[in-house]
Amino acid sequence: MVCPNCESLLSQKAKKCINCGYNLAKNRKQDLEHKKNNNDNHHQQKDENKKSKKLNINIKKFKRLISALLFLIILIITLVFIFSFNANHGKRVAEKLSKNLGKTIQQAKQSSKIEVASTSDYSFINSVQDFEYIYESESTVLIDGVNVPKWVVLCTEDKAGNLDSVSYYDYRVLKNNSNGQKRSKKIDTSKIQLGMTQKEVEKFLNIKPLTVIETSGPTSKIVKYKYYYVDKSNKNQTSYYLTVMYDYEDMVNSPVLEEENTFIVDILKNKP
């Protein structure tokens, strides 16, 4: 070994330098302590590096998780917006055209930026409905095995050629049953009083409108509802149309018209 003080060559077992008297044993102890401290510091630094690396990995995972959650939230909001927009598209079309009642159809088209047609793509609509112009959903709903548009908007003109009425038919309410929406029993329409708002009426009925007709007459809005209940005596479904008329303040202005849906009964009576 070499003396660290005078650099004289010494035996490996020497405790003191024979040349300068340097305490080699003490130096060895200091070296061992220094090595031990270096090892401890090395292990400590290694542990800290591991912890830091693990922390960085966790932070990256957390950031990826947050990014994924934000993406999912944005996707859900977008889908809800698209669904809501598509679901209410027909209603918005009817509202835009209704703002042009009393104008010519050309003026209404220009103002609302809606291009209406003169005939339906469905023959049964052309044969059972009276209208001059129509705007209908491109999507369909299956009712009693027949595909029909989810909704249609029908327009009529008066003798002067001005827009006289705009009718919105929402066939989606008949998707589960063509007899309408189910109620537990016959509705007592006498409880629908004059002056009630449309919101109050529909809260009482708990039925979505089948048809909303906006007109330029004294009765500004005519709303038709369709429902059915199961007659406990014979287990048959009994279906009714309810027609409620509202004034310009959306308040009931005449008694409710109630009509039993006898379409199927009439067909059976006339069947040879």
C-alpha positions in Angstrom: 0.0 0.0 0.0 1.1 3.6 -0.4 1.1 6.1 2.5 -1.4 8.8 1.8 0.8 11.4 3.5 4.3 10.8 2.1 3.6 8.2 -0.6 6.1 5.7 0.8 5.5 2.1 -0.1 4.4 0.1 2.9 3.1 -3.4 3.7 -0.7 -4.1 3.6 -0.8 -4.8 7.3 1.2 -1.6 8.4 -0.6 0.5 11.0 1.8 3.4 10.9 4.0 4.8 8.1 7.7 3.9 9.0 8.8 7.0 7.1 6.5 9.8 8.4 4.6 8.1 11.2 1.2 8.6 9.6 -1.6 6.7 11.4 -2.7 4.3 8.7 -5.3 2.5 11.0 -7.1 5.7 11.6 -7.1 6.5 7.9 -8.5 3.0 7.1 -11.3 3.6 9.6 -12.0 7.0 8.0 -12.0 5.4 4.6 -14.4 2.7 5.7 -16.7 5.3 7.2 -16.4 7.4 4.0 -17.2 4.4 1.9 -20.1 3.5 4.2 -21.5 7.0 4.0 -21.1 7.0 0.2 -22.9 3.7 0.1 -25.7 5.0 2.3 -25.9 8.2 0.3 -26.0 6.1 -2.9 -28.8 3.9 -1.6 -30.7 6.9 -0.3 -30.3 8.7 -3.6 -31.4 5.5 -5.4 -34.5 5.2 -3.2 -35.3 8.8 -3.7 -34.9 8.3 -7.5 -37.2 5.3 -7.3 -39.8 7.3 -5.4 -39.5 10.3 -7.7 -39.8 8.0 -10.7 -42.8 6.3 -9.2 -44.4 9.7 -8.4 -43.8 10.8 -12.0 -45.4 7.7 -13.3 -48.4 8.2 -11.0 -48.7 11.8 -12.0 -48.6 10.8 -15.7 -51.3 8.1 -15.0 -53.4 10.7 -13.2 -53.1 13.2 -16.0 -54.1 10.5 -18.5 -57.1 9.6 -16.4 -58.1 13.2 -16.1 -57.7 13.6 -19.9 -59.8 10.5 -20.5 -62.5 11.7 -18.1 -62.6 15.1 -19.7 -62.9 13.5 -23.2 -65.7 11.2 -21.9 -67.6 14.2 -20.4 -67.2 16.2 -23.6 -68.4 13.2 -25.7 -71.4 12.7 -23.4 -72.4 16.4 -23.6 -72.0 16.3 -27.4 -74.1 13.2 -27.8 -76.8 14.7 -25.5 -76.8 17.9 -27.5 -77.1 16.0 -30.8 -79.8 13.8 -29.4 -81.7 16.8 -28.0 -81.3 18.7 -31.2 -82.5 15.9 -33.4 -85.4 15.0 -31.0 -86.8 18.6 -31.1 -86.0 19.4 -34.7 -89.6 19.0 -35.9 -90.9 21.1 -33.1 -88.5 23.9 -34.0 -89.4 23.7 -37.6 -93.1 24.1 -36.7 -92.3 27.0 -34.3 -90.3 28.8 -37.1 -93.1 28.4 -39.6 -95.8 29.4 -37.1 -94.1 32.8 -36.7 -95.0 33.5 -40.3 -98.8 32.8 -40.1 -100.6 35.3 -42.3 -97.7 35.5 -44.8 -97.4 33.8 -48.1 -95.6 30.5 -48.1 -92.7 32.0 -50.1 -92.3 34.7 -47.4 -92.5 32.0 -44.7 -89.8 29.9 -46.4 -87.5 32.8 -46.8 -88.0 34.0 -43.3 -87.6 30.6 -41.6 -85.1 29.3 -44.2 -87.0 26.0 -44.4 -87.7 24.3 -47.7 -91.1 22.6 -47.6 -92.5 20.1 -50.1 -96.0 19.8 -51.6 -96.4 16.0 -51.1 -95.3 13.4 -48.5 -93.0 10.5 -49.2 -95.7 8.4 -47.5 -98.9 7.7 -49.4 -101.1 7.3 -46.3 -100.2 10.9 -45.2 -101.2 12.2 -48.6 -104.5 10.4 -48.5 -105.6 11.1 -44.9 -104.3 14.6 -44.3 -105.3 17.9 -45.8 -102.3 20.2 -46.4 -100.7 22.3 -49.1 -97.1 22.0 -47.8 -95.2 19.5 -45.7 -91.9 19.1 -43.9 -91.2 15.6 -42.5 -88.6 13.7 -40.6 -86.1 11.6 -42.5 -86.1 9.1 -39.7 -88.9 6.6 -39.1 -90.7 4.9 -36.2 -92.4 1.5 -36.4 -96.1 1.6 -35.4 -98.1 -1.6 -35.7 -95.5 -3.0 -38.1 -95.6 0.1 -40.4 -92.7 2.5 -40.8 -93.9 6.1 -40.5 -91.9 9.4 -40.1 -91.1 10.3 -36.6 -92.8 13.6 -37.1 -94.4 15.8 -39.8 -95.1 19.5 -40.1 -98.2 20.3 -42.3 -99.1 23.8 -43.6 -102.4 25.0 -45.0 -103.2 28.2 -46.8 -106.3 30.4 -46.7 -108.2 31.6 -49.8 -105.8 34.5 -50.2 -102.9 32.1 -50.4 -101.5 33.1 -47.0 -100.2 30.6 -44.4 -103.3 29.7 -42.3 -102.2 26.9 -40.0 -99.1 24.9 -39.0 -99.6 21.4 -37.6 -96.9 19.4 -35.8 -97.6 15.6 -35.6 -95.3 13.7 -33.3 -95.8 10.0 -34.2 -93.2 8.9 -31.7 -95.8 9.0 -28.9 -97.6 6.1 -30.6 -94.4 4.0 -30.8 -95.4 1.7 -27.9 -99.1 1.5 -28.7 -101.0 3.0 -31.6 -103.9 3.6 -29.2 -101.9 6.3 -27.5 -100.2 6.5 -24.1 -101.5 4.3 -21.3 -103.5 5.6 -18.3 -104.9 3.5 -15.5 -108.4 4.7 -16.0 -110.6 7.1 -18.0 -109.5 10.7 -17.6 -112.0 13.1 -16.0 -111.8 16.0 -18.5 -114.2 18.1 -16.4 -111.1 18.9 -14.2 -109.5 20.8 -17.0 -110.9 24.3 -16.3 -111.0 27.4 -18.5 -108.0 29.6 -17.9 -105.7 26.7 -17.1 -102.3 26.9 -18.8 -101.0 24.3 -21.2 -98.3 23.4 -18.6 -101.0 22.8 -16.0 -103.1 20.8 -18.4 -100.3 18.5 -19.4 -99.2 18.0 -15.8 -102.7 16.8 -15.0 -103.0 14.6 -18.1 -99.4 13.3 -17.9 -99.6 12.7 -21.6 -97.4 14.1 -24.4 -99.2 15.9 -27.2 -99.8 14.0 -30.4 -100.6 17.0 -32.5 -100.0 20.8 -32.0 -101.8 23.1 -34.4 -100.9 26.8 -34.5 -103.5 29.0 -36.2 -104.1 32.6 -37.1 -107.7 32.6 -35.7 -109.0 33.5 -32.2 -107.9 30.1 -30.9 -104.2 30.3 -31.5 -103.3 26.8 -30.6 -105.1 23.4 -30.8 -103.5 20.5 -29.0 -104.6 16.9 -29.4 -103.7 14.1 -27.0 -104.3 10.4 -27.4 -104.5 7.8 -24.6 -106.0 4.5 -23.7 -106.9 2.5 -20.7 -107.8 -1.2 -20.1 -111.5 -1.7 -19.4 -111.5 -4.0 -16.3 -114.9 -5.4 -17.2 -113.9 -6.9 -20.6 -110.1 -6.4 -20.6 -110.4 -4.4 -23.9 -108.3 -1.3 -24.6 -110.5 1.8 -24.9 -108.8 4.7 -26.7 -109.7 8.5 -26.7 -108.6 11.6 -28.4 -108.7 14.8 -26.3 -108.7 18.2 -28.0 -107.7 21.2 -25.9 -107.9 24.7 -27.3 -105.7 27.5 -26.1 -105.7 31.3 -26.6 -102.8 33.6 -27.4 -101.7 33.5 -23.7 -101.6 29.7 -23.7 -104.7 29.4 -21.5 -107.7 27.0 -22.1 -110.5 29.0 -23.8 -113.1 26.3 -24.4 -114.3 23.0 -23.0 -112.2 19.9 -23.8 -113.4 17.9 -26.7 -113.4 14.1 -26.0 -113.8 11.6 -28.8 -113.5 7.8 -28.5 -111.1 6.3 -31.1 -113.4 4.0 -33.0 -111.2 3.6 -36.1 -110.7 -0.2 -35.6 -114.4 -0.7 -34.6 -115.6 1.1 -37.8 -113.3 -1.2 -39.9 -114.7 -4.3 -38.2 -118.3 -3.1 -38.8 -117.7 -2.5 -42.5 -115.7 -5.8 -42.9 -117.6 -8.2 -45.3 
